[in-house]
Amino acid sequence: ERSGLRRHHSSTHLIHEALRMVLGDHVAQKGSLVAPNRLRFDISHQKPISPEDMAVVEKIANEVVQQSSPVSTRLMAVDDAIEAGAMALFGEKYGDEVRVVSMGTATSGAKAGKTYSLELCGGTHVRNTGEIGVIKLLGESAVGSGVRRIEALTGSDALAYLEEQETRVNAIADLLKVPPQNTVDRVQALIDERKRLEKELADVKKKLALGGSSGSGAEVST
């Protein structure tokens, strides 16, 4: 259970920085829930996060996971930590001395080659980012004005989720009688076919209605 807490907690740091890289420096953590089997992460952002941006955030965070970078913690004076670029979490109160957690190396952007994540944090973390295994973002939603909520899984919980998704795709493929990789094309073809049949049916009904209302209904004999 504690290993799950550590994985998900460290992942919030990696996701936080990835969100800032993709969406902008205005992003700030507004709260989080770290459980042994999942994480929830609220940030300041004014509009929905596109699936494309979510995919990039997930990719960046997982790149740091794959670095198997040591997670470093050290005590520093608050002013020194802030000057070094450490981010303070929303609503937290700090004493004269703070615990600074750093992990990973940025591979792109203005921080390329420098520490990827540097935050003031008193919580428990993994020893290196590789222990996280994998981060899977489940989605995002609005929870208030200017606040978006990110939900994610890590490690074995993420793998179990991906296995469930694969099972669903395979079941759909069996119903459609196509290989799993062709399910999207097959579903699109079925949708297009339904639209065509609905249009044909509407046209037939229209012709029948017009035919039934012409004159008294007497037909011309030949």
C-alpha positions, 0 to 999 in steps of 0.5 A, spaced: 500 500 500 505 504 501 509 503 495 502 505 491 502 511 495 509 513 493 508 511 486 502 516 485 505 521 489 511 522 485 507 521 479 503 528 481 510 531 481 511 529 474 504 530 471 505 537 474 511 539 471 509 536 464 502 540 464 506 546 465 510 545 459 505 543 455 499 548 457 504 554 460 507 557 467 500 559 469 498 552 471 499 551 479 496 545 483 490 547 487 489 540 490 490 533 490 488 526 492 493 520 492 491 513 494 494 507 493 491 505 487 489 512 484 491 519 484 487 525 482 490 532 481 487 539 480 490 545 477 488 552 475 487 552 467 481 556 464 479 551 459 478 544 457 485 540 456 485 537 449 486 529 448 492 531 444 495 535 449 493 530 454 497 525 450 503 529 450 503 530 458 503 523 458 508 522 454 513 527 457 511 524 464 513 517 462 519 519 459 522 521 466 519 515 469 523 511 464 530 515 466 529 511 472 532 518 475 534 518 483 529 522 487 533 527 491 530 530 497 534 536 501 533 541 506 533 548 504 531 555 507 525 557 504 528 563 500 533 559 497 529 553 495 524 558 491 530 562 488 533 555 486 526 554 482 522 550 487 515 550 486 511 551 493 504 547 493 497 551 493 495 552 501 501 549 504 504 553 510 512 552 510 517 553 516 524 557 515 527 550 513 523 546 507 524 539 504 525 540 497 524 534 492 527 534 485 527 528 480 528 527 473 532 531 467 528 535 462 529 533 455 526 539 451 524 546 452 527 552 457 529 547 462 533 542 457 539 538 461 536 541 468 532 538 473 525 536 471 521 537 477 523 541 483 518 542 488 517 543 496 514 537 499 514 533 505 511 527 503 513 520 501 516 518 494 519 513 490 527 512 490 527 513 483 522 514 478 523 507 474 519 505 480 513 508 478 513 503 472 508 507 467 503 513 468 496 512 465 492 519 464 485 517 465 482 524 463 480 531 465 474 534 467 472 541 470 471 542 478 470 549 478 471 556 475 478 555 472 480 549 475 481 542 471 481 535 475 486 530 472 485 523 474 491 517 473 493 511 475 500 508 475 504 502 475 500 495 476 494 499 477 495 502 470 497 496 467 490 492 470 486 498 466 490 497 460 489 490 460 481 491 461 481 496 455 484 491 451 479 486 453 474 490 451 477 492 444 477 484 443 470 483 445 468 489 440 472 486 435 469 479 435 462 482 435 464 486 428 468 480 426 474 484 424 481 484 427 482 489 433 486 494 429 480 495 424 475 496 429 475 504 428 474 503 421 469 498 421 465 502 426 465 508 422 463 504 416 457 502 420 455 509 422 456 511 415 451 505 412 446 507 418 446 514 416 445 512 408 439 507 410 436 513 415 436 518 409 433 513 404 428 511 409 426 518 410 426 519 402 421 513 401 417 516 407 417 523 404 415 520 397 409 516 400 406 522 404 406 526 397 403 520 393 398 519 399 396 526 399 395 527 391 388 528 389 383 523 392 387 517 391 384 515 385 390 512 380 390 513 373 388 506 369 392 504 363 
